Amino acid sequence: MRMDRSFRALQVDKDRAPALGRVDASTLAQGDVWIRVAYSSLNYKDALAVTGRPGVVRRYPLIPGIDLAGEVVQSDSPAFAPGDQVLVTGYGIGEEHPGGFAELARVAAPWVVPLPGGLTPRDAMVLGTAGLTAMLAVEALERHGALADPKPPLVTGASGGVGSLAVAVLSAMGHPAVASSGRPEAAAYLGRLGAGEVIGRIEPASRPLSSQRWGGAVDVVGGDTLAAVLACTAHGGAVAACGLAGSSQLCTTVFPFILRGVALLGIDSARCPYDVRVEAWNRLARLVPPATMALVGREITLDDVVSASEDLLAGRVRGRVVVNVGG
C-alpha cells in the first residue's frame, strides 16, 4: 500500500496564525503505525489549540487534533497490518504529538484501537474523545450503583459533544436523563436523543445541601454548576466530573460527602487503560445507533477548522463536529 512522503495538514506555531499546507512525513514523531487519516473531530482542546489559547499545545510547531480514524498504511507492530481500520484518541496526540488534522499520522502501536464492528471511521469521529468520555462517565456511575436509584440521572452541558452523547448512551441503557442546557432552542434536539426532561442551567447552590433531585450525574461544566449538582444529588449517589466548560474551580462544602455519602468520580479518557478503552469503544458501537450519529454529527473539512473553532469556543456549536480530512 503506497504511502505519500508529503501530506496536507493544519499546523499551529507559537505567535503565528494556523497554516494549512503540505508537510513532509519526516517531521512526524516516532511510532510503530502509520495511518492514512480519513476523519478527525473538533473538540474543546482542539479549538483552544487552533485559536492560540494557552494550556493545550506543549511543543511547536504541532498538528492539532486529539482524535483520528483511518486506515493503517504501514506497521512495524505485529498487532496491526496495512488495511486495518483503526482509531486513536488521547495519549497526547494533538497536544505534544502530531494529531489528527492531517492526512497522515504516525503513532505508537499501544495507542491504536481497532475500529469496532459496525462503526465507520466517520462514525468513530462523531463519537471521538467526547463519546469515549461520556461512556466512561456513565460506566463509573453504573459501577457505583447510581443508575439504580429511582431518581433520574442528570447531564449538564447537555447540548455539547460529551453531554449529547451521555444523554444518548443513558437513554439507550434505559435511564432517560434530565438534560440541563443553557440553550432553550436545544430542547427538541435533546428530546430526540432520549432525554426524559430538559431543564435550563443549574443555578448556583444557595445552601450546602438542597433537595435530592437525581441519583447520579455526568457533569461537563465544573465550577458553580458542579457544586450545585453535588448539593442536589441523592443519598449514596455519585457525580462523574469530566469537564470544565464553565470553570475549572470548585468551591463546595463537605456536607454532600459526609451527610449523604455522595461520591465525586473523576473521569480521564486521555490515558485510561487500554482494555478499558477498547471495551468502552465496543460498548459505544452497540449503544449508539446510526440515527443518533446523524443527529449529533456535523461535517466540515480542514479548511473550515479555524472558523469552527471560534464558533465552538463561543458556544455556537451543538453536538459534534466531524472533520473530513480528505474532503
One Martini backbone bead per residue (centre of mass of N, CA, C, O) as a GRO file, in nm:
protein
  327
    1MET     BB    1   0.094   0.038   0.025
    2ARG     BB    2   0.087   0.361  -0.042
    3MET     BB    3   0.310   0.631   0.083
    4ASP     BB    4   0.325   0.945   0.126
    5ARG     BB    5   0.576   1.199   0.197
    6SER     BB    6   0.336   1.396   0.169
    7PHE     BB    7   0.100   1.622   0.341
    8ARG     BB    8  -0.191   1.741   0.461
    9ALA     BB    9  -0.199   2.021   0.704
   10LEU     BB   10  -0.256   2.152   1.029
   11GLN     BB   11  -0.070   2.420   1.173
   12VAL     BB   12   0.090   2.524   1.474
   13ASP     BB   13   0.233   2.832   1.604
   14LYS     BB   14   0.399   3.051   1.771
   15ASP     BB   15   0.268   3.357   1.701
   16ARG     BB   16   0.077   3.216   1.478
   17ALA     BB   17  -0.103   3.133   1.232
   18PRO     BB   18  -0.265   2.900   1.100
   19ALA     BB   19  -0.147   2.632   0.875
   20LEU     BB   20  -0.229   2.524   0.542
   21GLY     BB   21  -0.045   2.232   0.423
   22ARG     BB   22   0.249   2.084   0.342
   23VAL     BB   23   0.403   1.785   0.481
   24ASP     BB   24   0.660   1.605   0.597
   25ALA     BB   25   0.700   1.284   0.719
   26SER     BB   26   0.970   1.342   0.887
   27THR     BB   27   0.809   1.522   1.116
   28LEU     BB   28   0.716   1.286   1.252
   29ALA     BB   29   0.681   1.100   1.497
   30GLN     BB   30   0.746   0.836   1.657
   31GLY     BB   31   0.637   0.504   1.531
   32ASP     BB   32   0.467   0.198   1.432
   33VAL     BB   33   0.211   0.358   1.302
   34TRP     BB   34   0.059   0.419   0.992
   35ILE     BB   35  -0.200   0.669   0.909
   36ARG     BB   36  -0.472   0.719   0.709
   37VAL     BB   37  -0.664   0.991   0.736
   38ALA     BB   38  -1.016   1.050   0.729
   39TYR     BB   39  -1.089   1.136   1.034
   40SER     BB   40  -1.193   1.383   1.261
   41SER     BB   41  -1.220   1.618   1.541
   42LEU     BB   42  -1.384   1.879   1.729
   43ASN     BB   43  -1.254   2.006   2.021
   44TYR     BB   44  -1.189   2.202   2.278
   45LYS     BB   45  -0.882   2.165   2.264
   46ASP     BB   46  -0.858   2.228   1.963
   47ALA     BB   47  -0.968   2.516   1.971
   48LEU     BB   48  -0.747   2.625   2.152
   49ALA     BB   49  -0.507   2.557   1.967
   50VAL     BB   50  -0.599   2.705   1.702
   51THR     BB   51  -0.644   2.996   1.866
   52GLY     BB   52  -0.393   3.023   2.087
   53ARG     BB   53  -0.450   2.905   2.343
   54PRO     BB   54  -0.360   2.813   2.640
   55GLY     BB   55  -0.277   2.464   2.771
   56VAL     BB   56  -0.217   2.246   2.525
   57VAL     BB   57   0.030   2.313   2.376
   58ARG     BB   58   0.378   2.171   2.417
   59ARG     BB   59   0.467   2.207   2.108
   60TYR     BB   60   0.664   2.350   1.841
   61PRO     BB   61   0.529   2.259   1.595
   62LEU     BB   62   0.172   2.156   1.539
   63ILE     BB   63  -0.069   1.902   1.509
   64PRO     BB   64  -0.374   1.892   1.565
   65GLY     BB   65  -0.583   1.651   1.706
   66ILE     BB   66  -0.718   1.414   1.940
   67ASP     BB   67  -0.840   1.273   1.679
   68LEU     BB   68  -0.858   0.952   1.488
   69ALA     BB   69  -0.938   0.799   1.159
   70GLY     BB   70  -0.842   0.491   0.973
   71GLU     BB   71  -0.567   0.358   0.775
   72VAL     BB   72  -0.335   0.133   0.750
   73VAL     BB   73  -0.003   0.159   0.574
   74GLN     BB   74   0.201   0.104   0.821
   75SER     BB   75   0.382  -0.165   1.014
   76ASP     BB   76   0.591  -0.266   1.310
   77SER     BB   77   0.341  -0.423   1.417
   78PRO     BB   78   0.170  -0.724   1.480
   79ALA     BB   79  -0.117  -0.589   1.549
   80PHE     BB   80  -0.076  -0.449   1.259
   81ALA     BB   81  -0.209  -0.388   0.924
   82PRO     BB   82  -0.252  -0.322   0.624
   83GLY     BB   83  -0.600  -0.204   0.617
   84ASP     BB   84  -0.663  -0.131   0.887
   85GLN     BB   85  -0.916  -0.024   1.102
   86VAL     BB   86  -0.878   0.280   1.298
   87LEU     BB   87  -0.813   0.439   1.623
   88VAL     BB   88  -0.736   0.762   1.794
   89THR     BB   89  -0.708   0.865   2.143
   90GLY     BB   90  -0.512   1.059   2.298
   91TYR     BB   91  -0.184   1.049   2.437
   92GLY     BB   92  -0.117   1.359   2.321
   93ILE     BB   93  -0.253   1.407   2.075
   94GLY     BB   94  -0.249   1.745   1.978
   95GLU     BB   95  -0.020   1.838   2.209
   96GLU     BB   96   0.277   1.657   2.173
   97HIS     BB   97   0.157   1.517   1.922
   98PRO     BB   98   0.071   1.453   1.627
   99GLY     BB   99  -0.241   1.475   1.476
  100GLY     BB  100  -0.564   1.471   1.293
  101PHE     BB  101  -0.496   1.739   1.104
  102ALA     BB  102  -0.427   1.498   0.883
  103GLU     BB  103  -0.344   1.257   0.634
  104LEU     BB  104  -0.110   1.180   0.844
  105ALA     BB  105  -0.001   0.928   1.086
  106ARG     BB  106   0.219   0.866   1.381
  107VAL     BB  107   0.208   0.587   1.608
  108ALA     BB  108   0.169   0.404   1.876
  109ALA     BB  109   0.043   0.094   1.909
  110PRO     BB  110  -0.089   0.122   2.210
  111TRP     BB  111  -0.300   0.353   2.089
  112VAL     BB  112  -0.445   0.149   1.908
  113VAL     BB  113  -0.781   0.100   1.783
  114PRO     BB  114  -0.995  -0.101   1.673
  115LEU     BB  115  -1.252  -0.091   1.477
  116PRO     BB  116  -1.555  -0.134   1.547
  117GLY     BB  117  -1.812  -0.305   1.478
  118GLY     BB  118  -2.027  -0.090   1.276
  119LEU     BB  119  -1.801   0.121   1.229
  120THR     BB  120  -1.702   0.406   1.098
  121PRO     BB  121  -1.480   0.653   1.083
  122ARG     BB  122  -1.697   0.867   1.114
  123ASP     BB  123  -1.839   0.756   1.359
  124ALA     BB  124  -1.589   0.763   1.547
  125MET     BB  125  -1.587   1.091   1.525
  126VAL     BB  126  -1.855   1.148   1.648
  127LEU     BB  127  -1.749   1.043   1.907
  128GLY     BB  128  -1.477   1.015   2.028
  129THR     BB  129  -1.378   1.162   2.308
  130ALA     BB  130  -1.667   1.226   2.391
  131GLY     BB  131  -1.777   0.934   2.389
  132LEU     BB  132  -1.571   0.808   2.576
  133THR     BB  133  -1.628   0.992   2.817
  134ALA     BB  134  -1.927   0.929   2.847
  135MET     BB  135  -1.894   0.623   2.891
  136LEU     BB  136  -1.710   0.637   3.142
  137ALA     BB  137  -1.909   0.796   3.316
  138VAL     BB  138  -2.145   0.596   3.310
  139GLU     BB  139  -1.981   0.354   3.421
  140ALA     BB  140  -1.919   0.482   3.694
  141LEU     BB  141  -2.213   0.501   3.785
  142GLU     BB  142  -2.277   0.203   3.756
  143ARG     BB  143  -2.067   0.092   3.960
  144HIS     BB  144  -2.186   0.264   4.204
  145GLY     BB  145  -2.525   0.262   4.163
  146ALA     BB  146  -2.669   0.532   4.052
  147LEU     BB  147  -2.869   0.396   3.830
  148ALA     BB  148  -3.062   0.253   4.055
  149ASP     BB  149  -3.196   0.496   4.111
  150PRO     BB  150  -3.511   0.636   4.081
  151LYS     BB  151  -3.364   0.870   4.016
  152PRO     BB  152  -3.251   1.056   3.783
  153PRO     BB  153  -3.024   1.147   3.572
  154LEU     BB  154  -2.769   1.387   3.505
  155VAL     BB  155  -2.693   1.640   3.244
  156THR     BB  156  -2.454   1.861   3.170
  157GLY     BB  157  -2.406   2.021   2.892
  158ALA     BB  158  -2.606   1.863   2.679
  159SER     BB  159  -2.541   2.008   2.385
  160GLY     BB  160  -2.283   1.893   2.377
  161GLY     BB  161  -2.081   1.638   2.310
  162VAL     BB  162  -2.079   1.483   2.579
  163GLY     BB  163  -2.372   1.534   2.660
  164SER     BB  164  -2.519   1.411   2.419
  165LEU     BB  165  -2.392   1.121   2.454
  166ALA     BB  166  -2.489   1.073   2.742
  167VAL     BB  167  -2.788   1.084   2.679
  168ALA     BB  168  -2.789   0.854   2.468
  169VAL     BB  169  -2.670   0.628   2.645
  170LEU     BB  170  -2.872   0.634   2.877
  171SER     BB  171  -3.118   0.572   2.703
  172ALA     BB  172  -3.012   0.296   2.589
  173MET     BB  173  -3.000   0.187   2.907
  174GLY     BB  174  -3.278   0.302   3.051
  175HIS     BB  175  -3.183   0.629   3.141
  176PRO     BB  176  -3.339   0.893   3.139
  177ALA     BB  177  -3.239   1.219   3.131
  178VAL     BB  178  -3.154   1.513   3.274
  179ALA     BB  179  -3.126   1.798   3.067
  180SER     BB  180  -2.878   2.048   3.082
  181SER     BB  181  -2.933   2.381   2.934
  182GLY     BB  182  -2.860   2.715   2.798
  183ARG     BB  183  -3.035   2.608   2.533
  184PRO     BB  184  -3.358   2.617   2.446
  185GLU     BB  185  -3.331   2.520   2.135
  186ALA     BB  186  -3.232   2.213   2.236
  187ALA     BB  187  -3.480   2.046   2.332
  188ALA     BB  188  -3.557   1.872   2.085
  189TYR     BB  189  -3.283   1.736   2.049
  190LEU     BB  190  -3.274   1.601   2.335
  191GLY     BB  191  -3.531   1.437   2.296
  192ARG     BB  192  -3.416   1.267   2.053
  193LEU     BB  193  -3.183   1.143   2.244
  194GLY     BB  194  -3.366   1.072   2.531
  195ALA     BB  195  -3.470   1.273   2.712
  196GLY     BB  196  -3.689   1.309   2.988
  197GLU     BB  197  -3.566   1.603   3.052
  198VAL     BB  198  -3.562   1.967   3.015
  199ILE     BB  199  -3.331   2.207   3.135
  200GLY     BB  200  -3.169   2.444   3.257
  201ARG     BB  201  -2.954   2.585   3.424
  202ILE     BB  202  -2.772   2.542   3.701
  203GLU     BB  203  -2.797   2.683   3.991
  204PRO     BB  204  -2.651   2.808   4.236
  205ALA     BB  205  -2.592   2.732   4.548
  206SER     BB  206  -2.752   2.833   4.866
  207ARG     BB  207  -2.681   2.549   4.989
  208PRO     BB  208  -2.517   2.271   5.090
  209LEU     BB  209  -2.816   2.151   5.081
  210SER     BB  210  -3.058   1.992   4.877
  211SER     BB  211  -3.267   1.856   4.699
  212GLN     BB  212  -3.318   1.527   4.589
  213ARG     BB  213  -3.303   1.490   4.229
  214TRP     BB  214  -3.053   1.281   4.177
  215GLY     BB  215  -2.859   0.988   4.157
  216GLY     BB  216  -2.689   1.112   3.916
  217ALA     BB  217  -2.393   1.251   3.728
  218VAL     BB  218  -2.294   1.439   3.437
  219ASP     BB  219  -2.014   1.665   3.436
  220VAL     BB  220  -1.897   1.946   3.207
  221VAL     BB  221  -1.865   2.232   3.375
  222GLY     BB  222  -1.832   2.297   3.665
  223GLY     BB  223  -1.804   2.477   3.928
  224ASP     BB  224  -2.106   2.585   4.034
  225THR     BB  225  -2.251   2.348   3.906
  226LEU     BB  226  -2.113   2.118   4.057
  227ALA     BB  227  -2.188   2.214   4.341
  228ALA     BB  228  -2.498   2.195   4.292
  229VAL     BB  229  -2.512   1.897   4.218
  230LEU     BB  230  -2.405   1.784   4.485
  231ALA     BB  231  -2.641   1.916   4.661
  232CYS     BB  232  -2.871   1.729   4.474
  233THR     BB  233  -2.775   1.455   4.548
  234ALA     BB  234  -2.836   1.156   4.639
  235HIS     BB  235  -2.813   0.918   4.848
  236GLY     BB  236  -2.532   0.744   4.729
  237GLY     BB  237  -2.438   0.900   4.505
  238ALA     BB  238  -2.305   1.037   4.185
  239VAL     BB  239  -2.031   1.226   4.027
  240ALA     BB  240  -1.916   1.279   3.696
  241ALA     BB  241  -1.616   1.440   3.621
  242CYS     BB  242  -1.533   1.584   3.266
  243GLY     BB  243  -1.533   1.915   3.300
  244LEU     BB  244  -1.480   2.301   3.213
  245ALA     BB  245  -1.685   2.499   3.062
  246GLY     BB  246  -1.712   2.701   3.310
  247SER     BB  247  -1.495   2.573   3.531
  248SER     BB  248  -1.204   2.475   3.731
  249GLN     BB  249  -1.351   2.547   3.976
  250LEU     BB  250  -1.418   2.445   4.336
  251CYS     BB  251  -1.691   2.543   4.555
  252THR     BB  252  -1.748   2.370   4.857
  253THR     BB  253  -1.862   2.113   5.061
  254VAL     BB  254  -1.876   1.822   5.274
  255PHE     BB  255  -2.180   1.741   5.305
  256PRO     BB  256  -2.239   1.544   5.065
  257PHE     BB  257  -2.026   1.333   5.177
  258ILE     BB  258  -2.108   1.309   5.505
  259LEU     BB  259  -2.446   1.305   5.475
  260ARG     BB  260  -2.481   1.133   5.173
  261GLY     BB  261  -2.241   0.980   5.026
  262VAL     BB  262  -2.118   1.131   4.803
  263ALA     BB  263  -1.959   1.091   4.484
  264LEU     BB  264  -1.652   1.188   4.326
  265LEU     BB  265  -1.583   1.131   3.979
  266GLY     BB  266  -1.308   1.088   3.786
  267ILE     BB  267  -1.245   1.163   3.429
  268ASP     BB  268  -1.001   0.990   3.209
  269SER     BB  269  -0.956   0.943   2.859
  270ALA     BB  270  -0.656   0.982   2.763
  271ARG     BB  271  -0.524   0.744   2.996
  272CYS     BB  272  -0.673   0.498   2.984
  273PRO     BB  273  -0.689   0.185   2.979
  274TYR     BB  274  -0.695  -0.018   2.713
  275ASP     BB  275  -0.922  -0.222   2.792
  276VAL     BB  276  -1.125  -0.005   2.869
  277ARG     BB  277  -1.131   0.139   2.598
  278VAL     BB  278  -1.223  -0.095   2.417
  279GLU     BB  279  -1.488  -0.157   2.568
  280ALA     BB  280  -1.614   0.124   2.532
  281TRP     BB  281  -1.620   0.118   2.223
  282ASN     BB  282  -1.794  -0.135   2.190
  283ARG     BB  283  -2.034  -0.017   2.344
  284LEU     BB  284  -2.089   0.224   2.165
  285ALA     BB  285  -2.150   0.059   1.907
  286ARG     BB  286  -2.412  -0.070   2.042
  287LEU     BB  287  -2.569   0.205   2.155
  288VAL     BB  288  -2.512   0.386   1.892
  289PRO     BB  289  -2.695   0.481   1.644
  290PRO     BB  290  -2.715   0.615   1.331
  291ALA     BB  291  -2.927   0.833   1.403
  292THR     BB  292  -2.749   0.968   1.618
  293MET     BB  293  -2.508   1.037   1.445
  294ALA     BB  294  -2.671   1.225   1.253
  295LEU     BB  295  -2.767   1.425   1.477
  296VAL     BB  296  -2.480   1.503   1.612
  297GLY     BB  297  -2.331   1.530   1.337
  298ARG     BB  298  -2.093   1.760   1.178
  299GLU     BB  299  -1.945   1.850   0.869
  300ILE     BB  300  -1.604   1.916   0.783
  301THR     BB  301  -1.307   2.070   0.693
  302LEU     BB  302  -0.993   2.184   0.718
  303ASP     BB  303  -1.079   2.475   0.615
  304ASP     BB  304  -1.297   2.504   0.878
  305VAL     BB  305  -1.154   2.488   1.162
  306VAL     BB  306  -1.110   2.778   1.255
  307SER     BB  307  -1.406   2.880   1.255
  308ALA     BB  308  -1.518   2.644   1.430
  309SER     BB  309  -1.353   2.711   1.682
  310GLU     BB  310  -1.486   2.980   1.746
  311ASP     BB  311  -1.771   2.869   1.775
  312LEU     BB  312  -1.717   2.675   2.009
  313LEU     BB  313  -1.610   2.891   2.217
  314ALA     BB  314  -1.895   3.061   2.177
  315GLY     BB  315  -2.143   2.843   2.182
  316ARG     BB  316  -2.235   2.755   1.856
  317VAL     BB  317  -2.223   2.442   1.926
  318ARG     BB  318  -2.376   2.134   1.839
  319GLY     BB  319  -2.240   1.869   1.939
  320ARG     BB  320  -2.063   1.741   1.659
  321VAL     BB  321  -1.741   1.778   1.490
  322VAL     BB  322  -1.650   1.667   1.172
  323VAL     BB  323  -1.341   1.583   1.004
  324ASN     BB  324  -1.275   1.587   0.663
  325VAL     BB  325  -0.960   1.541   0.562
  326GLY     BB  326  -1.014   1.474   0.237
  327GLY     BB  327  -1.236   1.715   0.162
   0.00000   0.00000   0.00000
